[in-house]
């Protein structure tokens, strides 16, 4: 049976750490729009779904889904296990990709790499996030792949509110680098040496992090909308850090 890979991008307007971040501007488009734009370039994904809460404040995200031509699922605000499961079931996924929308520079080539790795392995949960077994990736460019059967088991059995809100906690605990359940094997892809930079943070949970990402898009997007992680690292090392050092020297 052919495997069907459904990449589910989770987003909501009402973020607790940085409210409204999903709609913050990056080179003239909302942050979530930039995420969708990039993942639509993946070659190994059969369908992209934007999964958002039902509440009316998230209506602008539904509009974005239509604008970018991706599928939409609206479900629970805080039960992310249910939101992912229902979306995956609706679109007949056999492999479920998980991508939080606060990672605004997902790298399509590396998402394709983790999909192929997952297909070829017998793991229930695969990831190329920097925290998993110290893969070496910059934080925020990868994704997780979960077998639908494993997600369904968690959906049926998990009763812990924290684990219902954070899908990965039923498979892998980033805080202690531990596999959570022996039934669900965990695998990871090692980052290519060319951009093995785990100290680089490319997600958005604070205003400072948003400003950093905004500068990346401001500098790179117009010249090349399909900019690669290597372009980001080149900007960081040769422009951003020099500007920071110049400011420090003037103080």
Order of alpha helices (4+ residues) and beta strands (2+ residues): beta-beta-beta-alpha-beta-alpha-beta-alpha-beta-alpha-beta-beta-alpha-alpha-beta-beta-beta-alpha-alpha-alpha
